[in-house]
Amino acid sequence: MSERYIGLMSGTSVDGIDAVLAEFGDATMTLAASYSYPYPDRLQDDLRQAMRQADAVGAERLGELHVRVGGAFRDAVVAMLDDAGVDAGTVRAIGSHGQTLWHRPSGPYPFTLQIGDAATIAIGTGIDTVADFRSTDVALGGEGAPLVPPFHAWLFGNPDEDRVVLNLGGIANVTVLPAGQAVTGFDTGPGNTLLDAWARLHLGASYDDRGAFAEGGRVNDGLVEDVLADPWFARPPPKSTGFEYFNLDWLRSFSAGGLPPRDVQASLAEITARSIAEAVGRWAPGTRRMVACGGGVANDDLMRRLRRALPNVRLGTTSEMGLDPELVEASAFAWLAMRHVHGLTGNLPSVTGARRSAVLGALYRG
């Protein structure tokens, strides 16, 4: 018997919420609807400021942001169901990733913080909502990320071919799917986060459309080499990262400010492509096929750079496998909600480094 679940995802780009309505059967998934819900401008600005100035966010402001983001996630669900003409009563549960503000899985007090009040979502939609998927993995000694590799393995794995699934979100991460062997996965470094931040600074736009700004620049090899010498890139998996590490303040420590802005944009695209290629070459050398997903798939310049950096790998997108590249992560959280409801584990210790697998998330009744 099939069941319907909603998946909600907002990444480090902080541009809005991707929502999907997924129907799961026996080892199958069909998308019945999808919706892209932009954050209101004021909320988007407040979230970016909170991420940039973590130490300045007081308890009152954090609480307000938590509820405001929950309201945006609720509204995304309502808008999608109205648009699709679907009764909320037919949906078993919502899986909400929330909005990551800080992700610090190492140090004396490891934690990961995703805001977006799940009670606001559940009560506002009347649908049971599963949220806070990452904390259990962190409590078990894991990185809490990436969490999508089990879903990638379920949907895209092939017993006869070594594959890598590349997620080009704000942070880039890979799922390594070797034929007949254990699944692994890890963050490779910046995906779109530095590209988007530099575009906001110098173009006044939220992103570099199709990579046109970067395409017209010249790569500064010295900047690329200096950045890739950062010790983070040499760390072995499991590893994860976020905006709190890869940001413009970090970039300025490499004296990028003295270069023409367009050359910096080109260099940032090259850093993303080369860091991914070097990680795959080191940790998944048998890869012959890579399928990409995430917003970065729409960056033509970045995809060309990836193909040059990975000449022996066939690079395509998840659309070849029947799933829109921009809906993969939201679909993963619908799947994780389904796993929670049925008492099934959601993490992979081989990916996150957790001591054991576990049921992820907390359930809020609608």
C-alpha positions in Angstrom: 0.0 0.0 0.0 1.4 3.4 -1.0 1.6 6.4 1.4 2.1 10.1 0.7 4.8 12.2 2.4 5.9 15.8 2.0 9.5 16.8 2.0 10.7 20.3 2.8 14.2 21.6 2.2 16.0 24.9 2.5 19.8 25.0 2.0 22.7 27.3 2.8 21.8 29.6 -0.1 18.8 30.8 2.0 16.8 31.7 -1.0 13.6 29.7 -0.2 12.0 26.4 0.3 11.7 23.4 -2.0 8.6 21.3 -1.3 7.6 17.9 -2.8 4.7 15.6 -2.3 6.0 12.1 -2.7 4.1 8.8 -2.9 6.1 5.8 -1.7 5.2 2.2 -2.6 7.3 -1.0 -2.3 10.8 0.3 -3.3 9.3 3.0 -5.5 8.8 6.8 -5.3 6.6 9.0 -7.5 6.4 12.7 -7.1 2.7 13.9 -7.2 3.5 17.6 -6.8 6.3 20.1 -6.2 6.5 23.7 -5.3 9.2 26.4 -4.9 8.4 28.9 -2.1 10.7 32.0 -1.9 11.5 33.4 1.5 10.1 36.9 2.1 12.9 39.4 1.5 13.0 40.6 5.1 13.2 37.0 6.4 16.0 36.1 4.0 18.0 39.2 5.0 17.5 38.4 8.7 18.6 34.8 8.3 21.8 35.8 6.4 22.6 38.4 9.0 22.1 35.8 11.8 24.4 33.3 10.0 27.1 36.0 9.5 26.9 37.3 13.0 26.2 34.2 15.1 27.6 35.7 18.3 25.2 38.7 18.1 22.0 36.6 17.9 20.2 36.8 21.2 17.6 34.3 22.6 14.6 36.5 21.7 15.7 37.1 18.1 16.6 33.4 17.7 13.2 32.4 19.0 11.4 34.8 16.6 13.4 33.5 13.7 12.6 29.9 14.6 8.8 30.7 14.5 9.1 32.8 11.4 10.9 30.1 9.5 8.4 27.5 10.7 5.6 29.8 9.3 7.3 30.0 5.9 7.6 26.2 5.8 4.0 25.9 6.8 3.0 28.3 4.1 5.0 26.3 1.5 3.0 23.2 2.4 -0.3 25.0 2.2 0.6 26.6 -1.1 1.7 23.3 -2.7 -1.4 21.4 -1.6 -3.7 24.2 -2.8 -1.8 24.4 -6.1 -2.1 20.6 -6.6 -5.6 20.3 -5.3 -4.6 17.8 -2.7 -6.4 17.2 0.6 -4.0 17.5 3.6 -5.7 14.5 5.1 -4.2 12.2 2.4 -0.7 13.0 3.6 0.9 10.7 6.2 3.6 13.1 7.4 5.9 16.0 6.6 9.7 15.7 6.7 11.1 19.2 7.4 14.9 19.7 7.2 14.6 23.3 8.6 17.0 26.1 7.9 20.6 25.5 9.1 21.9 28.4 11.1 25.1 26.7 12.5 26.6 23.3 12.0 29.5 22.5 14.3 29.8 18.8 14.8 33.3 19.0 16.3 34.7 20.6 19.4 33.9 20.2 23.1 30.1 20.6 22.6 29.2 19.3 19.1 25.9 20.6 17.8 23.9 21.3 14.7 21.1 23.8 14.7 18.3 23.9 12.2 15.5 26.3 12.9 11.9 26.2 11.6 9.4 25.5 14.4 7.9 22.1 13.6 5.0 22.6 15.9 4.0 25.7 13.8 4.2 23.5 10.7 2.2 20.6 12.2 -0.5 22.7 13.8 -0.7 25.0 10.8 -1.2 22.2 8.3 -2.9 19.6 10.4 -0.2 17.1 9.3 2.2 15.2 11.6 5.7 16.7 11.1 9.1 15.1 11.6 12.0 17.5 12.1 15.4 17.8 13.7 16.9 15.0 11.7 20.6 15.7 12.3 20.8 15.9 16.1 20.6 12.2 16.9 23.5 11.4 14.5 25.6 14.2 16.2 24.7 12.8 19.6 26.0 9.4 18.4 29.4 11.0 17.5 28.6 11.6 13.9 28.9 14.6 11.6 25.1 14.9 11.3 25.7 15.4 7.6 25.3 14.6 4.8 22.0 12.8 5.4 20.9 12.3 1.8 23.3 9.4 0.9 21.0 6.6 2.2 18.3 8.0 -0.1 20.7 8.3 -3.0 21.7 4.7 -2.5 18.0 3.6 -2.3 17.1 5.5 -5.5 20.2 5.7 -7.6 22.4 2.8 -6.6 23.3 0.1 -9.2 24.8 -3.2 -8.4 26.7 -3.3 -11.7 28.2 0.2 -11.8 30.3 2.4 -9.6 28.5 5.8 -9.3 28.9 9.0 -7.4 25.9 11.3 -6.7 27.1 14.9 -6.5 24.9 17.5 -4.7 25.8 21.0 -5.8 24.1 23.0 -3.1 25.6 25.8 -1.1 28.0 23.2 0.2 29.0 20.4 -2.3 28.8 16.8 -1.1 29.1 13.4 -2.7 27.6 10.0 -2.2 29.9 7.2 -3.3 28.0 4.2 -4.5 30.5 1.5 -5.4 28.9 -1.6 -6.9 28.3 -4.2 -4.3 30.2 -2.3 -1.5 29.4 0.0 1.4 28.1 3.4 0.7 30.2 6.4 1.8 29.7 10.1 1.4 31.0 13.5 2.6 31.1 17.2 2.0 33.8 18.2 -0.5 33.8 22.0 0.3 32.0 25.0 -1.1 29.5 24.4 -3.8 27.5 27.6 -4.6 27.9 29.4 -1.2 31.0 31.5 -2.1 29.8 32.0 -5.7 26.5 33.3 -4.5 28.0 35.5 -1.8 30.4 37.1 -4.3 27.6 37.6 -6.8 25.5 39.4 -4.2 28.4 41.6 -3.3 29.4 42.5 -6.9 26.3 42.0 -9.0 23.6 42.8 -6.6 22.0 39.5 -7.6 21.3 36.4 -5.5 23.4 34.3 -7.8 25.5 34.3 -11.0 22.9 33.4 -13.6 24.2 30.4 -15.6 27.7 31.3 -14.5 27.9 34.1 -17.0 29.9 36.4 -14.8 32.5 33.7 -13.9 32.7 32.6 -17.5 34.0 36.0 -18.6 36.7 36.1 -15.9 40.3 34.7 -15.8 41.2 32.1 -13.2 43.9 33.2 -10.8 45.9 30.1 -10.3 47.6 31.5 -7.2 44.3 32.1 -5.4 43.0 28.6 -6.4 46.1 26.9 -5.1 46.2 28.9 -1.9 42.6 28.1 -1.1 42.9 24.4 -1.9 45.9 24.2 0.4 43.5 24.9 3.3 43.9 21.9 5.7 40.1 21.3 5.6 40.3 19.9 2.1 42.9 17.3 3.1 40.9 15.9 6.0 39.7 12.4 5.4 36.0 11.5 5.5 33.7 11.5 7.4 33.5 15.3 7.3 30.9 18.0 6.9 31.0 21.8 6.8 28.9 24.9 6.2 28.6 28.6 5.8 30.2 29.2 9.2 33.5 28.0 7.7 33.3 28.8 4.0 32.3 32.4 3.8 33.6 35.8 2.5 35.6 36.5 5.7 37.4 33.2 5.1 37.9 34.0 1.5 39.4 37.5 2.3 42.1 35.8 4.3 43.6 34.7 0.9 43.9 38.3 -0.3 41.2 37.8 -3.0 40.1 41.4 -2.6 42.9 42.8 -4.7 41.8 40.9 -7.8 39.2 42.0 -10.4 35.8 40.8 -9.1 35.1 38.8 -12.3 38.4 36.9 -12.0 37.6 36.1 -8.4 34.2 34.7 -9.5 36.0 32.5 -12.1 38.5 31.4 -9.5 35.7 30.4 -7.1 34.0 28.3 -9.7 37.4 26.6 -10.4 37.8 26.0 -6.7 34.4 24.3 -6.5 35.2 22.1 -9.5 38.7 21.2 -8.5 37.9 20.4 -4.9 35.2 18.0 -6.0 37.4 16.4 -8.6 40.3 16.0 -6.2 38.0 14.5 -3.5 36.5 12.0 -6.0 40.0 11.1 -7.3 41.3 10.5 -3.8 38.3 8.8 -2.2 36.4 7.3 -5.1 39.0 6.6 -7.8 37.0 4.0 -9.5 34.2 6.4 -10.4 33.2 6.3 -14.0 29.7 7.9 -13.8 28.6 10.9 -11.8 25.0 12.2 -11.5 24.6 15.8 -10.2 21.8 17.5 -8.5 21.1 20.7 -6.6 20.9 24.3 -7.8 24.4 24.3 -9.1 23.4 22.1 -12.0 21.9 25.2 -13.6 25.3 26.9 -13.6 26.6 26.1 -17.1 30.0 27.4 -16.4 30.5 25.3 -13.3 29.3 22.2 -15.1 31.8 22.8 -17.9 34.6 23.2 -15.4 33.6 20.0 -13.7 33.7 18.1 -17.0 37.2 19.4 -17.6 38.3 18.5 -14.1 36.9 15.0 -14.4 37.8 14.0 -18.0 37.3 10.2 -17.4 34.0 10.5 -15.7 30.6 10.6 -17.4 28.9 13.6 -15.8 25.1 13.9 -16.1 22.2 14.9 -13.8 19.5 13.1 -11.9 17.0 14.2 -14.6 18.4 11.3 -16.6 17.1 9.0 -13.8 13.7 10.6 -13.6 14.1 13.1 -10.8 14.5 16.9 -11.2 18.0 17.9 -9.9 16.5 20.7 -7.7 14.0 18.4 -6.0 16.4 15.6 -4.8 17.0 16.9 -1.3 13.4 17.7 -0.6 12.5 14.2 -1.8 15.2 12.8 0.6 13.5 14.4 3.6 10.1 13.0 2.5 11.8 9.6 2.4 13.4 10.2 5.9 10.0 11.1 7.3 8.7 7.9 5.9 11.5 6.0 7.6 10.8 7.7 10.9 7.1 6.9 10.8 7.9 3.2 10.2 10.6 3.0 12.8 13.4 2.6 10.3 16.9 4.0 10.5 17.9 7.0 8.5 21.6 7.5 8.8 24.6 5.6 7.5 27.5 5.4 10.0 29.9 4.8 7.0 28.9 8.3 5.9 28.6 10.3 9.1 30.9 8.4 11.4 28.1 7.9 14.0 28.6 5.0 16.4 25.5 3.2 15.0 22.5 3.7 12.8 19.4 5.2 14.3 15.9 6.4 13.6 16.3 10.1 12.9 14.0 13.1 13.8 11.4 14.0 16.3 7.6 13.8 15.6 5.2 16.7 16.2 1.5 15.9 15.9 -0.7 17.9 13.6 
